[in-house]
Amino acid sequence: MVINSVIKNVQAENLYKHVLETEGIRHPLETLEKLEETAQYLLTLFENIGLVTREHFFEVEGFNYSFRNIEGLLDFDKEQELIICAHYDTIAECLGANDNSSALAVMLEAARLLAKQEQHDYNIRFIGFCLEEENPSRVLKEQELGKKFGILDENNRFATLRAQKIMEEHFDLRAEVFSDDKTLSESWDIATKQLRPKLSDQELQYFLALQEIYGQDTAISWIGNSITLGSYAYVQALPQDKQQISGVFNLESVGYASNQYNSQTFPDWVDLSMFPSNKLNSDLLIGNFIGVFSDSNSYHIAKLFCDQCNLEVIDLPHLLWHYPSSFDKIAYEMPDMLRSDHAPFWKINVPAIMICDTLDFRYPYYHTKADTIDKLNFDFMTKVCQATIASVMAFSKID
């Protein structure tokens, strides 16, 4: 098979090199230089393997800077295209080896090998998205308010243990009361009122000010306002006829696997019996599988990816999490499914899947300084890369 002859050339050493080169805080407020260095790394590698490159610039309201999504196009002069994407930013103080250098590495290695093929039925576009994690304008305002009201110190750490506990309690209350018949503003209001008896005047003013920043979002509008800003800007700039995009493979944190029992968790509202037909080498509570997430428009892509995981040469345990609903319904019922750059594509009904190790439902170092290269499983990442390449080739019926 042609697919087998290609995927056997995936090099774990290349994956390691890409993570090593990009690991580090890549945040617009903390380390803008490293963020731009990573963008340039993607651009240079795309150029070196012969892709047609483009920088898609976008701006964030209230923040005086032009950010960029980095594109590399494998152009076969076709009308239809497939997208393979991964974000390259991190949150503040997170070294981002898994989130999301692991996915960048898989995307870059897939690009290297797919670029060597002489023919595909689709153009293939590789995109490194910026600002998946946070809205820097909002984060900056939150930091300024935190210092003003004594919640944060000059290094943006909680100034007191009490401040940390109050913030955690407020967050938990907001999550508890949020439902499909309440806006985020109402959730903020209810949480603040419930905590009011124990809040100081400074703390109360802080929460009221935060509500002005975040409370106007809805379960739908937080996509593109609070997270996934780069991919949302990209989607908004697409031509009105988006039918040229046949499918999106969004790679999100694909580097951590564990064979320990209870290493895998799920949201409280998930019924594990909804996963009867997935290939797992062990119990659902053992986190050694890759998650594949799809909506009502993208089951065929998810199924295709899972079929490649089943190839004898790959043999990658996987869990297909298919929710046959629209973006709006998912936003209210399963918001955790929207936490990456596939979400803006779902919003405009473009078929897209998220390929993910399930983030903080498995990875104990999620969004911490301990998210470092030594935590990653490069054999696991190799299989994810192989399955991604095989899926793109199978889409093009190259077997």
C-alpha positions in Angstrom: 0.0 0.0 0.0 1.2 3.5 -0.8 -0.1 4.7 2.6 2.1 2.2 4.5 5.2 3.2 2.5 4.7 6.8 3.5 3.8 6.5 7.1 6.7 4.2 7.9 8.9 7.2 7.3 7.5 9.2 10.2 10.5 10.0 12.4 10.1 10.3 16.1 13.4 12.2 16.2 11.9 14.9 14.0 8.9 15.2 16.4 11.3 15.5 19.3 13.3 18.2 17.5 10.2 20.3 16.7 9.0 20.2 20.3 12.5 21.0 21.6 12.6 24.0 19.3 9.2 25.4 20.1 8.9 24.6 23.8 8.6 27.7 25.9 6.1 30.3 27.0 4.6 31.7 23.9 2.2 34.4 25.2 1.6 37.9 23.9 1.9 39.5 27.3 4.7 37.5 28.8 6.9 36.5 25.9 5.9 38.1 22.6 9.4 37.5 21.2 9.1 33.7 21.7 5.6 33.8 20.2 6.9 35.5 17.1 10.0 33.2 17.0 7.7 30.2 16.8 5.6 31.8 14.0 8.8 32.3 12.1 9.9 28.7 12.8 6.7 27.5 11.2 7.0 29.8 8.2 10.6 28.8 7.6 9.9 25.1 7.7 6.9 25.4 5.4 9.0 27.3 2.9 11.8 24.7 3.2 9.6 21.8 2.3 8.2 23.7 -0.7 4.9 24.9 0.5 3.3 28.1 -0.7 3.3 30.3 2.4 1.1 33.1 3.6 0.8 35.1 6.8 -2.8 35.9 7.7 -2.7 39.0 10.0 -5.5 39.9 12.4 -6.0 42.3 15.3 -7.6 42.1 18.7 -9.9 44.9 19.8 -8.2 46.9 22.6 -4.7 45.5 21.9 -2.3 47.4 19.6 -0.6 44.6 17.8 -1.0 42.6 14.6 -1.0 38.8 15.2 -0.5 36.3 12.5 -1.7 32.8 11.5 0.9 31.0 9.5 -0.2 29.0 6.4 1.6 26.5 4.2 -0.2 25.3 1.1 0.5 22.1 -0.8 -1.1 23.2 -4.0 -2.2 20.5 -6.5 -4.4 23.0 -8.4 -7.6 21.4 -7.1 -10.9 23.1 -6.2 -11.2 21.4 -2.9 -8.9 21.5 0.1 -8.1 19.8 3.4 -6.8 21.7 6.4 -4.4 20.3 9.0 -4.0 22.8 11.9 -2.6 23.4 15.3 -2.2 26.5 17.5 1.2 27.8 18.5 0.5 30.0 21.5 0.4 29.1 25.2 -1.1 30.6 28.3 1.1 32.7 30.5 3.8 30.8 32.5 3.1 27.5 30.6 6.0 26.0 28.7 3.5 24.3 26.3 5.3 21.1 25.3 2.1 19.2 25.1 -0.2 22.2 24.7 0.6 22.7 21.9 4.1 21.9 20.7 3.2 18.2 20.4 0.5 19.1 17.8 2.8 21.5 16.0 5.4 18.7 15.7 2.8 16.3 14.3 1.6 18.9 11.8 5.1 19.7 10.6 6.1 16.1 10.2 2.9 15.3 8.3 3.6 18.3 6.1 7.1 17.1 5.3 5.9 13.6 4.2 2.8 14.7 2.4 4.8 17.3 0.4 6.8 14.5 -1.1 3.7 13.0 -2.7 3.3 13.8 -6.4 -0.5 13.8 -6.4 -3.5 14.3 -4.1 -7.2 14.8 -5.0 -7.2 17.9 -2.7 -5.0 20.9 -2.0 -3.7 20.5 1.6 -3.3 23.6 3.7 -1.3 23.5 7.0 -2.1 26.3 9.4 -0.5 27.4 12.7 -3.1 29.4 14.5 -2.3 32.1 17.0 -4.3 33.1 20.2 -6.2 29.9 20.6 -5.7 30.2 24.4 -6.6 33.7 25.5 -7.7 37.2 24.5 -4.7 39.3 25.5 -6.8 42.5 25.8 -9.1 40.9 28.3 -6.2 39.2 30.2 -4.4 42.6 30.4 -7.5 44.3 31.8 -8.0 41.5 34.3 -4.4 41.8 35.5 -4.7 45.6 35.9 -7.9 45.2 37.9 -6.3 42.5 40.0 -3.5 44.8 41.0 -5.9 47.7 41.6 -8.1 45.8 44.0 -5.3 43.9 45.8 -6.2 40.5 44.3 -2.9 40.1 42.4 0.7 41.1 43.2 3.0 42.9 40.8 3.9 39.5 39.3 0.3 38.7 38.6 0.2 36.0 41.3 -2.6 35.9 43.9 -1.6 38.3 46.6 -3.1 36.2 49.4 -4.3 32.6 49.9 -7.7 34.1 50.6 -7.7 35.7 47.1 -6.9 32.4 45.5 -9.7 30.6 47.4 -12.3 33.3 46.7 -11.5 33.2 42.9 -11.7 29.4 42.9 -15.1 29.5 44.7 -16.5 32.1 42.4 -15.4 30.0 39.3 -17.0 26.9 40.7 -20.3 28.7 41.5 -20.4 30.2 37.9 -19.9 26.8 36.4 -22.6 25.3 38.7 -25.3 27.8 37.8 -24.5 28.2 34.1 -27.1 26.4 32.0 -28.8 26.8 28.6 -31.4 29.2 30.0 -28.9 31.5 31.7 -26.4 33.9 30.1 -22.8 34.1 31.4 -23.8 37.5 32.8 -26.5 35.9 34.9 -24.0 33.3 36.1 -21.5 35.9 37.1 -24.3 37.9 38.9 -25.6 34.8 40.8 -22.1 33.7 41.9 -21.2 37.2 43.1 -24.5 37.6 45.0 -24.0 34.2 46.7 -20.5 35.1 47.8 -21.4 38.7 48.8 -21.6 38.1 52.5 -18.0 37.0 52.7 -16.6 39.5 50.2 -14.7 42.6 51.1 -15.6 45.8 49.3 -12.4 45.5 47.2 -13.2 41.9 46.2 -16.8 42.9 45.3 -15.6 45.7 43.1 -13.2 43.3 41.4 -15.8 40.8 40.6 -18.2 43.4 39.3 -15.4 44.8 37.1 -14.6 41.3 35.7 -18.3 40.9 34.9 -18.1 43.9 32.6 -15.3 42.1 30.7 -16.5 38.5 30.6 -20.1 38.5 31.6 -21.5 39.7 28.3 -20.4 36.6 26.4 -22.8 33.8 25.8 -22.1 30.1 25.4 -21.9 30.8 21.7 -20.1 34.1 21.5 -17.2 33.2 23.8 -15.7 31.4 20.8 -13.8 34.1 19.0 -14.1 36.5 21.9 -12.3 34.7 24.8 -10.6 31.8 23.0 -9.8 30.7 19.5 -9.2 34.3 18.3 -6.9 33.4 15.5 -8.9 30.6 13.9 -12.1 32.7 14.4 -10.5 35.6 12.5 -9.4 33.2 9.8 -12.8 31.7 9.4 -14.4 35.2 9.3 -12.0 36.1 6.4 -13.0 33.1 4.3 -14.9 33.6 1.1 -18.6 33.5 1.5 -18.7 30.1 -0.3 -16.8 27.9 2.1 -17.6 24.6 0.2 -14.0 24.5 -1.0 -13.0 23.2 2.5 -13.8 19.5 2.5 -12.4 18.8 6.0 -10.3 20.1 8.9 -8.0 18.0 11.0 -7.4 20.1 14.2 -4.5 18.7 16.3 -4.7 19.7 19.9 -2.4 18.4 22.7 -1.5 15.0 21.3 1.5 14.0 23.3 0.5 12.4 26.6 -0.5 8.8 27.2 -0.6 6.8 30.4 -1.1 3.1 31.2 -2.0 3.9 34.8 -5.6 3.0 35.9 -7.6 6.2 36.6 -5.2 8.3 34.5 -8.3 9.1 32.4 -11.2 11.1 33.6 -14.4 12.5 32.0 -16.8 15.4 32.7 -19.3 14.4 35.4 -22.2 14.5 33.0 -20.7 12.0 30.6 -22.2 8.5 30.5 -19.4 6.1 29.6 -21.9 3.7 28.0 -22.0 6.2 25.1 -18.7 4.8 23.9 -19.5 1.2 23.0 -17.8 0.8 19.7 -14.3 2.2 20.0 -11.1 0.4 19.8 -9.4 0.5 23.2 -6.6 -1.8 24.4 -7.8 -1.4 28.0 -10.3 0.3 30.3 -11.8 3.7 29.5 -10.2 5.0 32.7 -6.7 4.2 31.4 -5.6 7.2 29.3 -3.6 5.5 26.5 -5.9 6.4 23.6 -6.3 9.3 21.3 -9.6 11.2 21.4 -11.4 12.0 18.1 -14.2 14.6 18.4 -16.9 15.3 15.8 -20.1 17.1 15.3 -23.1 16.5 13.0 -21.2 17.5 9.9 -18.0 15.6 10.5 -18.7 12.0 11.5 -17.3 10.8 8.1 -14.0 12.4 8.8 -13.8 11.1 12.4 -14.7 7.6 11.2 -12.0 7.8 8.5 -9.4 8.8 11.0 -10.5 5.9 13.3 -10.2 3.5 10.4 -6.6 4.5 9.9 -5.9 4.1 13.6 -7.1 0.5 13.1 -4.5 -0.2 10.4 -2.2 -3.0 11.6 0.9 -0.8 10.9 -0.5 1.9 13.2 -2.6 0.1 15.8 -3.5 3.2 17.8 -6.1 2.9 20.6 -8.8 5.6 20.0 -12.1 6.9 21.4 -14.6 8.4 19.0 -16.6 11.1 20.7 -19.3 11.9 18.2 -22.0 14.4 19.1 -24.6 14.6 16.3 -25.7 18.1 16.9 -25.2 21.7 15.7 -22.6 24.1 17.0 -25.3 26.0 19.0 -26.5 22.9 20.8 -23.0 21.7 21.6 -22.2 25.1 23.0 -24.8 24.7 25.6 -24.8 21.0 26.2 -21.1 20.0 25.8 -19.0 23.2 25.9 -15.8 21.2 26.6 -16.0 20.0 23.0 -15.4 23.6 21.8 -12.1 24.3 23.5 -9.9 24.4 20.4 -9.6 25.7 16.8 -12.1 23.3 15.2 -14.9 25.2 17.0 -15.0 28.3 14.6 -15.2 25.8 11.7 -18.1 24.0 13.4 -19.8 27.4 13.8 -19.9 27.9 10.0 -20.8 24.2 9.3 -17.4 23.2 7.9 -16.6 19.6 8.6 -13.9 19.4 11.2 -12.6 17.1 13.9 -10.4 17.6 16.9 -7.7 15.0 17.5 -6.7 15.3 21.2 -5.3 13.4 24.2 -8.3 15.0 26.2 -6.3 17.8 27.8 -6.9 18.2 31.6 -9.1 15.1 31.7 -5.8 13.2 31.4 -2.8 15.4 31.5 -1.8 16.4 35.1 0.5 19.1 33.9 -2.1 21.0 31.8 -1.5 24.7 31.7 1.4 24.6 34.2 5.1 25.2 34.1 5.5 21.4 34.3 4.2 21.0 30.7 7.7 20.0 29.5 9.1 17.8 26.8 10.1 15.0 29.3 6.3 14.3 29.9 5.6 13.4 26.3 5.3 10.0 24.7 6.9 10.1 21.3 5.8 6.6 20.3 2.2 7.7 20.9 2.8 10.9 18.9 4.3 8.9 16.0 1.2 6.9 15.7 -1.0 10.0 15.8 1.1 11.5 13.0 0.8 8.3 11.0 -2.9 8.2 11.5 -3.2 11.9 10.4 -1.1 11.3 7.2 -3.0 8.1 6.4 -6.4 9.9 6.9 -5.4 12.7 4.4 -4.2 10.1 1.9 -7.3 8.0 2.4 -9.4 11.1 1.8 -7.7 11.4 -1.5 -8.2 7.6 -2.1 -4.5 7.0 -2.3 -4.1 3.4 -1.0 
